[in-house]
Amino acid sequence: MKVKYQIFISSTFEDLKEAREQLIKCILEMGHIPVGMEMFSAANEEQWKVIQRQIDDCDYYVVLVAHRYGSMENNISYTEKEYDYALSKGIPVLGFILDNSIEWPPAHIESDQIKKEKLNLFKDKVRGKMVSFWKNSEDLYGKAAISINKAITTYERPGYVRSSEALDKDLYKELARLSSENGELRSRLEEKEKQINQTAENQNKELVSVMQNTDKVISIRFKGEVEWNRDHSLSLLEIFEATSLHLIVEANEEKMKQAIAYAASGRADFKTPNPVPNNRFSEWVSDLFSLGLICPSTRKHSVNDSNKYWSLTTKGEDLIRNLRKLKIYSGLSTVVIDDIANE
């Protein structure tokens, strides 16, 4: 007998829209029924009763937590209030907390100190039950599928069955209604995915165009030469490509400077380990940082290590991945960053 389970999704809303959509998609594709309360703010007693009834009808409860505690009523956020209610009703709860290593938009990070403290306490509470830590929406999809399946296996719940396998006509009507809602949700998700993909594609094209048309003069000091050699130039896109291979994990600024100088000149006989001017290099790094492609590395180093280290952001990883794919599909298997790696 095929059983469909109703799964309640709770979270703060604006900062976790994409994550919620991915979780809804996961639940739908598993053949179960997602329930969200986006249409209710739970700002008064009547709406809270509606939310309670929805949680009562659910088989499992899922909470998403990032860096927002959310709006409060009676000194508790609506998300935590829902979580506590699900626990009080004996409903199996699954927590998904954003990994602390992930960069997150400042606008979506709690600034109020009291709310920060409450958020940390709430995360501790969530960690006391089944919990997973996610890094992006794709990672959340996979971990949610595993955790939900595990919960279904571990905690038996009534769920819903096909009308031919059940005697309750009211249950059949409810399944028909939920099936219709699922169809609408699928259509909305598909349309949303198309919009997101199209927006991302347009943004990438615009970014690449801007970087291709931003030229930088590359001054280099070679062995045996007294003056700076200013006969070379690279576009900002070429500078990004030249350094990106090293930045997949992290690279110090000395390594980045050498990669840029090599990409511009094809030579490696530099006069010093820092073959390009510091002020120019700082300008290029600032440009890439401003475009959201690189960020200071968060990896720990020896206290005696005074080097500055940089890494690719998620946006930077996506861009270099797409650029590499285009080169591979075009038959351009040998590019500047490959040459540098083989030095």
Rosetta silent file (secondary structure, phi, psi, omega in degrees, C-alpha in Angstrom):
SEQUENCE: MKVKYQIFISSTFEDLKEAREQLIKCILEMGHIPVGMEMFSAANEEQWKVIQRQIDDCDYYVVLVAHRYGSMENNISYTEKEYDYALSKGIPVLGFILDNSIEWPPAHIESDQIKKEKLNLFKDKVRGKMVSFWKNSEDLYGKAAISINKAITTYERPGYVRSSEALDKDLYKELARLSSENGELRSRLEEKEKQINQTAENQNKELVSVMQNTDKVISIRFKGEVEWNRDHSLSLLEIFEATSLHLIVEANEEKMKQAIAYAASGRADFKTPNPVPNNRFSEWVSDLFSLGLICPSTRKHSVNDSNKYWSLTTKGEDLIRNLRKLKIYSGLSTVVIDDIANE
SCORE:     score description
SCORE:     0.000 S_00000001
   1 L     0.000  122.419 -179.184    0.000    0.000    0.000 S_00000001
   2 L   -80.244  119.058 -178.409    1.483    3.297   -1.126 S_00000001
   3 E  -107.876  131.853  173.554    1.307    5.822    1.696 S_00000001
   4 E  -102.201  134.673 -179.789    1.676    9.563    1.199 S_00000001
   5 L  -109.096  141.493  178.270    2.861   11.560    4.179 S_00000001
   6 E   -93.433  125.750 -172.572    2.000   15.160    4.910 S_00000001
   7 E  -122.382  119.605 -179.040    5.092   17.157    5.904 S_00000001
   8 E   -84.513  132.724  179.682    4.908   20.600    7.507 S_00000001
   9 E  -110.786  123.731 -179.042    7.680   23.078    6.522 S_00000001
  10 E  -125.008  138.759  176.917    8.571   25.835    8.983 S_00000001
  11 L  -175.219  168.526  162.742   11.147   28.633    8.650 S_00000001
  12 L   -65.975  157.289 -165.428   11.627   32.343    8.455 S_00000001
  13 L  -100.063  -61.810 -169.858   10.354   33.324    5.028 S_00000001
  14 H   -60.001  -38.877 -175.398   12.122   36.049    3.023 S_00000001
  15 H   -80.038  -12.283 -174.944   15.684   34.806    3.671 S_00000001
  16 H  -126.379   27.260 -179.474   14.903   31.157    2.914 S_00000001
  17 H   -57.987  -50.752 -177.044   12.588   31.353   -0.105 S_00000001
  18 H   -62.721  -41.159  179.869   14.910   29.397   -2.394 S_00000001
  19 H   -65.119  -40.610  178.416   15.595   26.758    0.260 S_00000001
  20 H   -62.760  -43.804 -179.754   11.864   26.315    0.933 S_00000001
  21 H   -61.484  -39.755  179.108   11.154   25.908   -2.786 S_00000001
  22 H   -67.318  -37.578  179.124   13.870   23.262   -3.047 S_00000001
  23 H   -69.075  -39.833  176.002   12.489   21.431   -0.014 S_00000001
  24 H   -61.181  -44.176  178.679    8.949   21.544   -1.439 S_00000001
  25 H   -60.084  -43.867  179.883   10.297   20.152   -4.709 S_00000001
  26 H   -59.272  -47.844 -177.635   12.089   17.355   -2.837 S_00000001
  27 H   -64.538  -42.345  178.697    8.968   16.342   -0.916 S_00000001
  28 H   -62.193  -44.397 -177.159    6.801   16.417   -4.044 S_00000001
  29 H   -72.013  -17.328  172.648    9.265   14.329   -6.030 S_00000001
  30 L   -82.649   -7.630  178.888    9.354   11.807   -3.189 S_00000001
  31 L    89.871   16.955 -178.998    5.602   11.459   -3.633 S_00000001
  32 L  -112.236 -174.400 -167.999    4.601   13.150   -0.398 S_00000001
  33 E  -119.696  108.907  177.103    2.633   16.269    0.514 S_00000001
  34 E   -81.428  143.356  176.902    4.362   19.511    1.601 S_00000001
  35 E  -129.379  124.101  177.322    2.454   21.966    3.770 S_00000001
  36 E  -128.113  155.791 -176.451    3.626   25.550    4.274 S_00000001
  37 L  -113.507   40.073 -179.327    2.041   28.474    6.031 S_00000001
  38 L   -59.008  -29.370 -176.269    3.283   31.305    3.803 S_00000001
  39 L   -81.715   -5.081 -179.662   -0.213   32.741    3.686 S_00000001
  40 L  -118.891  135.790  176.865   -0.431   33.062    7.468 S_00000001
  41 L   -95.447   -9.453 -177.451    1.596   35.384    9.675 S_00000001
  42 L    57.500   31.932 -174.796    0.328   33.802   12.920 S_00000001
  43 L   -87.015   -6.223  174.966   -0.059   37.345   14.192 S_00000001
  44 L  -142.070  171.201 -172.282   -3.313   36.708   16.028 S_00000001
  45 H   -62.427  -39.818 -177.742   -4.977   33.920   17.938 S_00000001
  46 H   -63.736  -44.057  178.826   -7.308   32.826   15.123 S_00000001
  47 H   -66.127  -36.736  178.174   -4.464   32.396   12.618 S_00000001
  48 H   -64.304  -34.659  176.713   -2.401   30.518   15.190 S_00000001
  49 H   -64.650  -37.587  177.212   -5.293   28.070   15.607 S_00000001
  50 H   -62.345  -44.871  179.378   -5.254   27.472   11.851 S_00000001
  51 H   -62.735  -42.034  177.999   -1.519   26.729   12.005 S_00000001
  52 H   -58.530  -43.170  179.954   -2.052   24.377   14.948 S_00000001
  53 H   -63.960  -38.966  179.062   -4.665   22.443   12.968 S_00000001
  54 H   -64.489  -42.734  178.290   -2.306   22.169   10.002 S_00000001
  55 H   -65.838  -40.273  178.288    0.493   20.838   12.216 S_00000001
  56 H   -57.063  -35.642 -176.143   -1.959   18.435   13.901 S_00000001
  57 H   -82.233   -9.382 -175.709   -2.810   16.982   10.476 S_00000001
  58 L   -87.797  154.340  178.263    0.819   16.493    9.456 S_00000001
  59 L   -90.645  -33.350 -179.132    2.835   13.315    9.829 S_00000001
  60 E  -139.160  157.147 -178.582    6.264   14.955   10.044 S_00000001
  61 E  -126.865  130.332 -179.812    7.582   18.428   10.787 S_00000001
  62 E  -120.908  133.105  176.420   10.616   20.042    9.101 S_00000001
  63 E  -121.971  133.082  175.168   12.305   23.265   10.228 S_00000001
  64 E  -104.911  132.132 -179.148   14.853   25.272    8.206 S_00000001
  65 E  -132.401  132.141  175.295   17.191   27.574   10.137 S_00000001
  66 L  -123.272 -112.233 -176.646   19.777   30.037    8.804 S_00000001
  67 L  -122.363   19.869  175.245   20.778   33.342   10.424 S_00000001
  68 L  -119.846  136.821  175.162   17.376   34.911   11.144 S_00000001
  69 L   -87.649  -34.318  176.334   15.321   34.328   14.275 S_00000001
  70 L    97.184  176.092 -179.697   12.276   36.047   12.837 S_00000001
  71 L   -66.632  146.823 -175.845    9.417   38.114   14.196 S_00000001
  72 E  -115.573  151.696  170.303    8.474   37.507   17.802 S_00000001
  73 E  -139.797  127.624 -176.633    5.250   37.351   19.758 S_00000001
  74 L    56.886   40.256  173.312    5.309   36.963   23.531 S_00000001
  75 L    69.712   21.755  177.031    9.120   36.826   23.438 S_00000001
  76 E  -144.776  142.250  179.630    9.302   33.850   21.028 S_00000001
  77 E   -74.477  156.508  179.490    9.540   33.657   17.234 S_00000001
  78 H   -62.830  -36.254 -179.973    6.726   32.105   15.235 S_00000001
  79 H   -63.618  -46.533  179.494    9.139   29.474   13.871 S_00000001
  80 H   -67.338  -34.064  178.366   10.222   28.360   17.342 S_00000001
  81 H   -62.898  -42.853  177.087    6.607   28.474   18.511 S_00000001
  82 H   -64.047  -42.215  179.837    5.624   26.082   15.700 S_00000001
  83 H   -59.861  -47.884 -179.522    8.599   23.842   16.517 S_00000001
  84 H   -62.595  -37.788 -178.937    7.646   23.627   20.198 S_00000001
  85 H   -66.315  -42.871  178.910    4.041   22.876   19.291 S_00000001
  86 H   -60.398  -42.354  177.583    5.041   20.017   16.964 S_00000001
  87 H   -61.589  -42.543 -177.754    7.184   18.526   19.741 S_00000001
  88 H   -64.757  -25.096  179.879    4.329   18.822   22.230 S_00000001
  89 L   -91.649    2.057  178.598    2.067   16.861   19.853 S_00000001
  90 L    73.768   20.881  179.308    4.607   14.061   19.478 S_00000001
  91 L   -83.093  129.776  177.603    5.168   14.750   15.779 S_00000001
  92 L   -57.918  130.411 -177.586    8.623   13.629   14.533 S_00000001
  93 E  -113.959  141.897  177.445   10.722   16.726   13.838 S_00000001
  94 E  -125.215  127.057 -179.482   13.611   17.109   11.394 S_00000001
  95 E  -107.467  142.038  176.290   15.963   20.091   11.569 S_00000001
  96 E  -131.905  108.329 -175.760   18.103   21.530    8.774 S_00000001
  97 E  -106.803  134.319  178.133   20.571   24.210    9.897 S_00000001
  98 E   -62.279  132.701  178.285   22.685   26.263    7.490 S_00000001
  99 L   -60.704  132.714 -176.966   26.392   25.358    7.754 S_00000001
 100 L   -64.614  -18.012 -178.261   28.277   28.151    9.577 S_00000001
 101 L   -79.820   -8.657 -174.644   31.038   28.110    6.940 S_00000001
 102 L   -84.807  133.594  173.834   28.671   29.362    4.229 S_00000001
 103 L   -65.751  142.266 -176.301   28.681   33.032    3.211 S_00000001
 104 L  -140.052  139.706 -178.195   25.261   34.584    3.746 S_00000001
 105 L   -56.164  131.479 -179.837   23.852   37.976    2.655 S_00000001
 106 H   -54.234  -33.868 -179.420   24.233   40.529    5.479 S_00000001
 107 H   -64.787  -19.185 -178.448   20.597   41.564    4.976 S_00000001
 108 H  -105.722   17.959  178.033   19.578   38.038    5.972 S_00000001
 109 L  -112.372  130.876 -177.242   21.670   37.914    9.146 S_00000001
 110 L   -60.700  128.322  179.958   20.076   38.819   12.481 S_00000001
 111 L  -103.176  -23.810  179.775   21.448   42.141   13.772 S_00000001
 112 L   -72.107  125.074 -174.320   19.455   42.413   16.990 S_00000001
 113 H   -63.565  -38.908  179.869   21.583   41.058   19.858 S_00000001
 114 H   -64.419  -42.574  178.991   18.621   39.651   21.780 S_00000001
 115 H   -67.410  -34.714  176.837   17.379   37.829   18.699 S_00000001
 116 H   -59.658  -45.408 -179.572   20.899   36.537   18.020 S_00000001
 117 H   -64.385  -41.429  178.388   21.007   34.975   21.476 S_00000001
 118 H   -65.953  -37.250  178.511   17.553   33.483   21.040 S_00000001
 119 H   -62.797  -44.181  179.630   18.545   32.145   17.614 S_00000001
 120 H   -62.596  -40.268  177.872   21.598   30.385   19.069 S_00000001
 121 H   -66.253  -38.250  178.418   19.469   28.829   21.812 S_00000001
 122 H   -65.227  -41.580  177.361   16.908   27.736   19.234 S_00000001
 123 H   -61.040  -40.165  177.272   19.648   26.110   17.121 S_00000001
 124 H   -60.623  -39.533  178.943   20.829   24.233   20.225 S_00000001
 125 H   -64.303  -43.382 -179.749   17.275   23.007   20.713 S_00000001
 126 H   -64.577  -37.737  179.748   17.044   21.848   17.080 S_00000001
 127 H   -64.335  -18.366 -179.729   20.390   20.038   17.389 S_00000001
 128 L   -74.323  -10.985  177.305   18.851   17.969   20.187 S_00000001
 129 L  -117.422 -165.814  177.480   16.691   16.105   17.639 S_00000001
 130 E   -61.572  123.199 -175.850   17.316   14.758   14.127 S_00000001
 131 E  -144.346  146.010  173.368   19.387   17.469   12.407 S_00000001
 132 E  -132.509  158.236 -179.789   21.437   17.965    9.245 S_00000001
 133 E  -117.174  126.735 -174.635   23.619   20.874    8.101 S_00000001
 134 E  -116.183  153.485 -175.977   23.232   22.187    4.539 S_00000001
 135 L  -110.946  -27.513  176.818   25.428   24.411    2.359 S_00000001
 136 L  -157.947  177.240 -174.046   23.176   25.293   -0.591 S_00000001
 137 H   -64.198  -34.886  178.755   19.763   24.402   -1.999 S_00000001
 138 H   -67.460  -41.817  177.796   21.104   21.383   -3.916 S_00000001
 139 H   -62.874  -40.400  178.327   22.812   20.069   -0.786 S_00000001
 140 H   -61.396  -42.318 -179.652   19.582   20.622    1.155 S_00000001
 141 H   -55.486  -51.032 -177.331   17.622   18.611   -1.436 S_00000001
 142 H   -64.584  -44.452 -177.571   19.845   15.550   -1.028 S_00000001
 143 H   -70.493  -33.323  177.629   20.039   15.674    2.751 S_00000001
 144 H   -65.770  -42.717  179.953   16.297   16.272    3.090 S_00000001
 145 H   -59.992  -43.887  179.912   15.513   13.227    0.937 S_00000001
 146 H   -65.729  -46.089 -176.225   17.774   11.026    3.089 S_00000001
 147 H   -67.130  -39.907 -179.710   16.474   12.391    6.414 S_00000001
 148 H   -65.762  -44.465  177.630   12.804   12.160    5.440 S_00000001
 149 H   -60.003  -40.629  179.266   13.197    8.561    4.271 S_00000001
 150 H   -64.661  -41.627  179.771   14.991    7.724    7.516 S_00000001
 151 H   -65.277  -40.288  179.124   12.246    9.355    9.588 S_00000001
 152 H   -62.320  -39.409  179.368    9.528    7.473    7.671 S_00000001
 153 H   -70.366  -36.891 -173.805   11.341    4.205    8.349 S_00000001
 154 H   -83.820  -41.165 -174.433   11.976    4.997   12.019 S_00000001
 155 L  -116.070  104.838 -178.532    8.735    6.712   13.066 S_00000001
 156 L   -70.431  130.616 -179.429    5.549    5.083   11.816 S_00000001
 157 L  -132.221  158.598 -174.820    2.819    7.600   10.973 S_00000001
 158 L   -66.124  -46.046 -179.974   -0.716    7.181    9.538 S_00000001
 159 L    63.033 -164.193  179.305   -0.243    9.097    6.285 S_00000001
 160 E  -128.897  147.743  179.982   -2.713    8.891    3.377 S_00000001
 161 E  -126.554  167.763  178.163   -3.479    6.007    1.014 S_00000001
 162 L   -60.132  150.566 -177.824   -5.204    5.563   -2.367 S_00000001
 163 H   -60.519  -33.030 -179.468   -8.999    5.684   -2.321 S_00000001
 164 H   -70.352  -15.158 -178.242   -9.185    2.066   -3.515 S_00000001
 165 H  -107.646    4.482 -178.177   -7.226    1.014   -0.456 S_00000001
 166 L  -129.135  153.488 -179.319   -9.168    3.027    2.085 S_00000001
 167 L   -96.136  -16.129 -173.830  -12.723    2.920    3.376 S_00000001
 168 L   -84.883  112.505 -179.472  -12.989    6.552    4.351 S_00000001
 169 H   -67.669  -33.559  178.425  -14.648    8.613    1.591 S_00000001
 170 H   -63.114  -35.376  177.533  -13.654   11.841    3.283 S_00000001
 171 H   -64.177  -40.179  177.803  -10.038   10.743    3.030 S_00000001
 172 H   -60.339  -43.714  179.237  -10.474   10.217   -0.713 S_00000001
 173 H   -62.718  -40.551 -179.956  -11.812   13.751   -1.089 S_00000001
 174 H   -65.573  -40.375  177.319   -8.896   15.125    0.876 S_00000001
 175 H   -63.293  -39.855  178.913   -6.414   13.235   -1.282 S_00000001
 176 H   -62.980  -41.833  178.876   -8.076   14.567   -4.417 S_00000001
 177 H   -64.682  -45.781 -179.605   -7.797   18.116   -3.098 S_00000001
 178 H   -65.188  -35.835  177.769   -4.171   17.669   -2.097 S_00000001
 179 H   -63.156  -41.209  177.872   -3.363   16.087   -5.465 S_00000001
 180 H   -63.813  -42.740  178.732   -4.798   19.126   -7.222 S_00000001
 181 H   -63.871  -38.897  178.302   -2.773   21.441   -4.995 S_00000001
 182 H   -61.169  -41.762  178.250    0.356   19.393   -5.701 S_00000001
 183 H   -60.384  -42.424  178.112   -0.189   19.806   -9.429 S_00000001
 184 H   -64.727  -41.251  179.169   -0.448   23.560   -9.008 S_00000001
 185 H   -63.302  -41.069  178.414    2.683   23.589   -6.842 S_00000001
 186 H   -61.125  -44.532 -179.363    4.622   21.605   -9.448 S_00000001
 187 H   -62.659  -42.211  179.732    3.595   24.042  -12.176 S_00000001
 188 H   -65.772  -40.118  179.151    4.606   27.007  -10.049 S_00000001
 189 H   -64.743  -42.758  179.421    7.940   25.412   -9.188 S_00000001
 190 H   -62.537  -42.770  179.321    8.702   24.636  -12.828 S_00000001
 191 H   -65.730  -40.156  179.415    7.892   28.194  -13.851 S_00000001
 192 H   -64.325  -40.912  179.080    9.987   29.572  -10.986 S_00000001
 193 H   -61.753  -42.337  178.484   12.943   27.380  -11.992 S_00000001
 194 H   -60.983  -43.880 -179.786   12.733   28.664  -15.566 S_00000001
 195 H   -63.838  -43.619 -179.468   12.723   32.263  -14.339 S_00000001
 196 H   -63.598  -44.853 -179.220   15.669   31.660  -11.987 S_00000001
 197 H   -63.595  -41.298 -179.457   17.693   29.900  -14.694 S_00000001
 198 H   -67.082  -41.647  178.796   16.987   32.631  -17.243 S_00000001
 199 H   -62.770  -45.152  179.756   17.895   35.389  -14.776 S_00000001
 200 H   -62.563  -40.661 -179.845   21.150   33.632  -13.819 S_00000001
 201 H   -63.791  -43.753  179.537   22.055   33.107  -17.485 S_00000001
 202 H   -64.679  -40.471  179.855   21.467   36.784  -18.314 S_00000001
 203 H   -65.678  -39.854  178.862   23.485   37.920  -15.305 S_00000001
 204 H   -64.699  -42.267  179.167   26.397   35.641  -16.248 S_00000001
 205 H   -61.810  -43.475  179.998   26.411   36.929  -19.832 S_00000001
 206 H   -64.998  -42.045 -179.890   26.441   40.528  -18.626 S_00000001
 207 H   -62.906  -46.891  179.950   29.206   39.799  -16.099 S_00000001
 208 H   -61.833  -41.086  179.975   31.417   38.062  -18.675 S_00000001
 209 H   -62.247  -44.794  179.694   30.883   40.909  -21.151 S_00000001
 210 H   -62.437  -44.193 -178.101   31.886   43.546  -18.591 S_00000001
 211 H   -68.628  -36.341  178.384   34.984   41.592  -17.560 S_00000001
 212 H   -65.317  -32.036 -175.860   36.023   40.938  -21.174 S_00000001
 213 L   -96.526   10.216  176.581   35.852   44.653  -21.936 S_00000001
 214 L  -108.533   99.349 -176.266   37.790   45.749  -18.855 S_00000001
 215 E   -92.172  144.108  179.037   41.466   45.782  -19.857 S_00000001
 216 E  -127.823  132.056  173.796   44.341   46.060  -17.401 S_00000001
 217 E   -76.715  129.103 -177.863   47.974   46.928  -18.185 S_00000001
 218 E  -107.433  104.575  176.042   50.211   44.291  -16.600 S_00000001
 219 E   -87.011  132.407 -174.469   53.605   45.645  -15.551 S_00000001
 220 E  -133.964  142.584  173.446   56.143   42.866  -14.892 S_00000001
 221 L  -106.712  119.031  178.897   59.743   42.736  -13.650 S_00000001
 222 E  -103.460  161.837  176.318   61.852   40.057  -15.305 S_00000001
 223 L   -60.907  139.520  177.613   65.342   38.885  -14.413 S_00000001
 224 L    81.771   -0.647  179.520   68.062   41.021  -15.941 S_00000001
 225 L  -115.165  136.828 -177.995   65.746   44.001  -16.451 S_00000001
 226 L   -85.869  -43.527 -175.766   65.905   47.166  -14.374 S_00000001
 227 L   -91.936  163.176  173.583   62.634   48.794  -15.418 S_00000001
 228 L   -67.701  137.232  174.098   59.095   47.493  -15.342 S_00000001
 229 E   -90.837  113.126 -175.329   58.054   45.784  -18.579 S_00000001
 230 E  -108.272   27.610 -175.533   54.722   47.368  -19.528 S_00000001
 231 E   -89.399    9.942 -173.302   54.195   45.593  -22.853 S_00000001
 232 E  -124.469  153.798  176.105   51.493   43.275  -21.589 S_00000001
 233 E  -151.580  154.808  175.785   47.781   43.489  -20.838 S_00000001
 234 E  -140.791  150.492  170.114   44.927   41.218  -19.806 S_00000001
 235 E   -77.058  161.714  178.286   41.192   41.637  -19.523 S_00000001
 236 H   -61.404  -32.064  177.089   39.693   41.291  -16.062 S_00000001
 237 H   -65.084  -40.802  178.804   38.169   38.002  -17.248 S_00000001
 238 H   -67.053  -36.085  175.956   41.627   36.705  -18.203 S_00000001
 239 H   -63.190  -42.689  178.580   42.982   37.746  -14.801 S_00000001
 240 H   -62.753  -45.253  179.425   40.148   35.818  -13.160 S_00000001
 241 H   -62.993  -39.821 -177.067   40.816   32.731  -15.291 S_00000001
 242 H   -63.885  -33.611 -176.605   44.551   32.923  -14.607 S_00000001
 243 H   -96.950  -18.531 -169.052   44.076   32.860  -10.834 S_00000001
 244 H   -63.864  -35.280 -179.545   40.937   30.738  -10.487 S_00000001
 245 H   -58.320  -40.616 -178.876   42.648   27.341  -10.693 S_00000001
 246 H   -75.745  -24.696 -174.651   44.688   28.193   -7.606 S_00000001
 247 H   -87.657   -4.113 -179.938   41.701   29.745   -5.821 S_00000001
 248 L   -55.970  -40.614  170.979   39.514   26.642   -5.954 S_00000001
 249 L   -97.629  -70.328  172.798   40.905   25.851   -2.511 S_00000001
 250 L  -174.171  161.027  175.361   42.898   28.999   -1.722 S_00000001
 251 E  -149.425  147.546  174.930   46.025   30.848   -2.843 S_00000001
 252 E   -83.499  168.311 -173.263   48.255   33.502   -1.337 S_00000001
 253 H   -67.131  -30.892  177.839   48.786   36.794   -3.129 S_00000001
 254 H   -61.170  -45.611  179.230   52.318   35.881   -4.225 S_00000001
 255 H   -64.070  -39.813  179.911   51.002   32.858   -6.130 S_00000001
 256 H   -64.910  -41.408  179.270   48.219   34.940   -7.674 S_00000001
 257 H   -62.479  -42.729  179.554   50.683   37.594   -8.863 S_00000001
 258 H   -65.050  -38.875  179.285   52.867   34.976  -10.519 S_00000001
 259 H   -63.993  -40.683  179.300   49.851   33.400  -12.226 S_00000001
 260 H   -66.955  -45.578 -179.550   48.786   36.771  -13.641 S_00000001
 261 H   -61.784  -40.873  179.200   52.300   37.642  -14.825 S_00000001
 262 H   -66.168  -42.466  179.988   52.666   34.253  -16.523 S_00000001
 263 H   -62.749  -35.109 -178.013   49.264   34.547  -18.209 S_00000001
 264 H   -77.609  -35.382 -171.215   50.184   37.988  -19.556 S_00000001
 265 H  -112.883  -23.118 -173.696   53.722   37.209  -20.752 S_00000001
 266 L    74.099   10.838 -179.678   54.107   33.449  -21.094 S_00000001
 267 L  -117.526  154.054  179.540   57.341   33.811  -19.130 S_00000001
 268 L  -126.524    7.946 -178.290   58.270   32.664  -15.644 S_00000001
 269 L   -87.771   66.522 -176.460   61.731   34.263  -15.262 S_00000001
 270 E   -80.009  150.379 -178.818   60.559   36.867  -12.786 S_00000001
 271 L   -71.752  -35.867  179.738   62.976   39.122  -10.945 S_00000001
 272 L  -136.249  165.940  176.861   61.186   38.619   -7.599 S_00000001
 273 L   -64.904  -14.951  177.412   58.454   36.315   -6.247 S_00000001
 274 L  -115.208   83.350 -168.674   56.120   39.331   -6.538 S_00000001
 275 L   -80.862   -5.956  179.635   56.489   40.232  -10.222 S_00000001
 276 L  -120.370  155.272 -177.309   53.625   42.753  -10.518 S_00000001
 277 L   -62.307  139.333 -178.527   53.090   46.072   -8.666 S_00000001
 278 H   -62.156  -40.692 -177.026   51.274   45.760   -5.350 S_00000001
 279 H   -66.278  -38.797  178.208   48.991   48.722   -6.008 S_00000001
 280 H   -68.039  -41.931  179.604   47.864   47.340   -9.376 S_00000001
 281 H   -61.516  -42.363  178.722   47.344   43.880   -7.943 S_00000001
 282 H   -60.584  -36.361  177.920   45.228   45.322   -5.122 S_00000001
 283 H   -63.981  -44.814 -178.891   43.092   47.058   -7.745 S_00000001
 284 H   -66.113  -43.072  178.727   42.477   43.799   -9.654 S_00000001
 285 H   -62.671  -40.679  178.688   41.684   41.872   -6.479 S_00000001
 286 H   -61.787  -39.543  178.161   39.306   44.637   -5.400 S_00000001
 287 H   -62.185  -47.676 -178.706   37.502   44.400   -8.751 S_00000001
 288 H   -66.244  -35.869  177.345   37.049   40.626   -8.457 S_00000001
 289 H   -66.886  -42.586 -179.713   35.966   40.977   -4.829 S_00000001
 290 H   -64.123  -30.731  178.378   33.442   43.688   -5.731 S_00000001
 291 L   -81.552   -1.397  177.035   31.970   41.414   -8.405 S_00000001
 292 L    77.648   21.343 -175.626   31.465   38.726   -5.773 S_00000001
 293 L   -95.580  -27.322  178.911   33.855   36.239   -7.403 S_00000001
 294 E  -133.744  162.784  178.664   36.530   35.939   -4.687 S_00000001
 295 E  -152.906  158.872  176.033   36.709   36.427   -0.941 S_00000001
 296 E   -58.705  138.534 -178.976   39.332   36.240    1.814 S_00000001
 297 L   -68.263  143.510  178.208   40.049   32.615    2.704 S_00000001
 298 L  -100.911    2.253  179.068   38.615   31.348    5.977 S_00000001
 299 L   -70.183  146.803 -178.143   41.107   28.484    6.313 S_00000001
 300 L   -85.821  144.354  179.908   43.371   28.668    9.364 S_00000001
 301 L  -131.972  168.180  178.107   47.138   29.175    9.023 S_00000001
 302 L   -59.411  147.275  178.887   50.154   29.278   11.295 S_00000001
 303 L   -63.139  -21.063  179.219   50.489   32.404   13.418 S_00000001
 304 L   -85.800   -6.369 -179.250   53.842   32.955   11.707 S_00000001
 305 L   -88.308  108.964 -177.726   52.216   33.015    8.261 S_00000001
 306 L   -96.154    4.158 -179.523   51.701   36.677    7.325 S_00000001
 307 L   -69.262  151.669  172.565   50.480   35.964    3.781 S_00000001
 308 L   -96.461  134.544 -177.070   47.031   37.019    2.623 S_00000001
 309 E  -118.891  144.618  179.808   44.953   34.197    1.153 S_00000001
 310 E  -128.114  154.275  177.511   41.973   34.323   -1.210 S_00000001
 311 E  -138.231  163.296  173.789   39.385   31.767   -2.350 S_00000001
 312 E   -74.884  143.127  168.652   36.587   31.544   -4.906 S_00000001
 313 L   -82.571  174.750  175.380   33.062   32.321   -3.762 S_00000001
 314 H   -59.281  -39.899  177.841   30.168   30.117   -4.845 S_00000001
 315 H   -63.497  -41.814  178.260   29.492   32.650   -7.598 S_00000001
 316 H   -64.568  -40.283  177.849   33.141   32.480   -8.681 S_00000001
 317 H   -62.470  -42.759  179.759   33.063   28.677   -8.735 S_00000001
 318 H   -63.034  -41.641 -177.874   29.934   28.716  -10.891 S_00000001
 319 H   -66.214  -48.208 -177.813   31.475   31.189  -13.346 S_00000001
 320 H   -67.927  -32.066  176.755   34.779   29.344  -13.827 S_00000001
 321 H   -62.826  -44.468  179.559   32.905   26.043  -14.103 S_00000001
 322 H   -67.613  -39.149  178.199   30.773   27.457  -16.932 S_00000001
 323 H   -64.027  -42.216  179.440   33.789   29.018  -18.654 S_00000001
 324 H   -64.910  -39.392  178.512   35.683   25.728  -18.488 S_00000001
 325 H   -61.575  -44.266  179.811   32.708   23.829  -19.903 S_00000001
 326 H   -60.681  -41.906  179.986   32.483   26.222  -22.837 S_00000001
 327 H   -66.339  -41.398 -179.786   36.187   25.794  -23.571 S_00000001
 328 H   -65.397  -46.393 -178.789   35.975   22.008  -23.322 S_00000001
 329 H   -66.858  -25.061  179.008   32.892   21.773  -25.542 S_00000001
 330 L   -87.099   -1.156  179.834   34.568   24.103  -28.047 S_00000001
 331 L    84.733   10.225 -179.414   37.652   21.861  -28.188 S_00000001
 332 L   -93.877   71.631 -174.084   39.852   24.394  -26.382 S_00000001
 333 L   -74.977  -20.914 -179.307   41.297   21.908  -23.943 S_00000001
 334 L  -111.599  114.883  179.680   44.525   23.856  -23.386 S_00000001
 335 L  -131.041  177.508 -173.228   44.130   27.313  -21.871 S_00000001
 336 H   -54.861  -45.632 -174.184   46.233   29.633  -19.789 S_00000001
 337 H   -67.715  -26.708  174.646   45.326   28.189  -16.406 S_00000001
 338 H   -67.974  -42.773 -179.403   46.298   24.689  -17.562 S_00000001
 339 H   -59.677  -41.448 -178.642   49.720   25.955  -18.673 S_00000001
 340 H   -65.393  -40.826 -177.691   50.322   27.554  -15.297 S_00000001
 341 H   -62.795  -26.423 -176.841   49.348   24.384  -13.454 S_00000001
 342 L   -90.659   -1.478 -178.803   51.976   22.437  -15.390 S_00000001
 343 L   -69.173    0.000    0.000   54.840   24.818  -14.607 S_00000001
